[in-house]
Amino acid sequence: MGLHALSNSSTLSKLCDFYLSDIISKNVLTVYEGWSVKRLASFFVKHGISGAPVIAADDELVGVVTQSDVIRFESRTPTEAELQRLAQFYCGPYGGELSEVEINRLQDKANEYCTVNSIMTPEVKSLDISSSINDACSMITKRNIHRIFITENNCLVGVVTAMDILKKFSSE
């Protein structure tokens, strides 16, 4: 049974009896916006996760990044404007131009040079810990997302995934 079917079934009344605090994962792994995409990909593999909240240097929650973001980044070709910005970054506003070989080298190493901040989604989907599982199901299905970050007094306290919800009700 999919999550969308779950939110439309007779189980709906059951959903209202449970709260996110019943299924929350409190050990949230976070990533820093300044990490390279290469480091991020290694982090996902090492921890067996597919996404994480992004934290700034001051520990502010600034976004979310997923494996899909990494794949999209690694499979795309930079635009001419992006290549020009890259050349200006490395050569300065009055410096020379990069050769085609240098540009190709930078493209090949992009996952080492580009940061999480450049591929993350800055909009974070969150619910308060006192919200019902039904609220989470509605948000997940309406916004086509896989995880919701859980807050308490506007501070990150955990995460609930679509899989957490399915596991809860498959054991009921």
N, C-alpha and C positions, 0 to 999 in steps of 0.2 A: 504494500500500500504506500503510495507516494505521499509527501507532505501536503500537497494540494488536496488530494483525496481525503486525507486525515482531517483537514480543516473544514471540509464540506460534509463529513459523515456524521453519524449519530454520536460519534466520539466527541463531538464538539462540546457537549455539556460536561464531559469529563475533563476537557482541557481547561475549563474555567475553574476547576477545583484545584489545579496545581499552579504553582508560581515559579518564576525563573529561579528563585532561590533553592527550589527542589532539585534542579538539574544543572546548575551553574558549574563551570570549570573555573576554579579560582586561580589555578596556576597558569596565568596568561604569559606566554612568551612574547616579548616585544622586540621590535627592531628599531634601530636609530636611523633617522632620515639621511644621515651622512654616510652610511655604509654604501659600499659599492654593490652593484647588482650581482657581481660574482660572489661576494661574501653572503649576500642575501640568499642566493640560490643554494649555496652550501649549507646555510643555516636551516633552510626548509628541509633539505635532505637529511641532515644530521638529526633533526628533531621529529621527522616524519609528519610535518604539518604542511598545509597548503595555503596558509595565509596568516597574517599577524597585524596587530595594530602598530602604527608608526609613532614613535616618540621623538620629540625634539630634544636638544641638549638640556633644556630646562625641565624635562620630563612631561611636557605638555603633549597631550594626544593630538596629533596633527593629521592623521590619515590612516589608511589601511592599504596593505599591499598583498597580492596573492600570486600564486604560481602562474595564473593566467596573465598577469601583468608582466612577469618575467619572460614568458614565452612570446607574448606580443612584442615586447621590446627586442628580444633576440632575433625575431623572425622578420622584422621590418627593415627597410632601407631608409637611411636618413634623407631628408629633403635637402635641396640645394641651400635653403635658408639655414637649416641646422648645420650644414657643413661650413657655411660662411661664418656662423657664430662660433663654431669650434675653432676655425682658423684664426679668428680675431682673438679668441680667448688665449690661444697658444702663442700668437705672434704679436698681440697687442694692437691697439687701434692704429698705430703708425708703422707697424712691423711689416715684414714681407709676407708673401703668400706661401702657403704650404704646397709642396709638390703633390702630384697624384699618388706617388708612393707613400708619402707621409700621411696623406688623408686615408689611404687604404689601411695603413698600419693603425691609425687611430680608430678606424671602423672595426678592425679585427679585435682591438683591445677595449672596445666600448664598454663591455660589461665590467671591466676593471676600473674605468674612468667615470662612468655615469653613476649617479647616486640613486638611492631608494626614492628620494624626494622627487626625482624626475619621472618616475614611473608609477608612483602611488596614486591612489584616489584620495583627494583631500576631504571628501565628505564621509564622515563616519556615521554608520547606522548604529544607534544605541537605544536601549530601553532601561528604565529604572528597575532595580532589583525587585521591587514590589509588584511589577507587572506580571500578568498571567501568561501561561504558556500559549494560550489562545492569541494574545497580543503578538507574541513572537511569531507564531504560525502566519498570522495575517501579514506581518511585515516581511517575512521571508518570501511568501508567495507573491505578494503585490510588487515587491521590488526586485524579485529574482536574485536573491542573495543567499549565501550559504552560512553566514555567521552574523551574530549580533553581539556587539559589545555591551556589557552590563555595567551600569554605573550606580553609585550610591552617593548622594550629595554631590553629583557631577564629577565624581572621581571613578576611574576605571577600577572595577573590582573583579571582573571575570568576563567570560565569553560563553555563549550558548550557540551551538551549531544545529543545523537541520538534522544531522545524524544524532545528536544528543536527544532531540525530541522524539525521533523515530525509535531510538533504543528504549526510551522511557515507556512508550506505549506498546512496543513489541513485547515487553516483559510484563505488562499489565494483564 
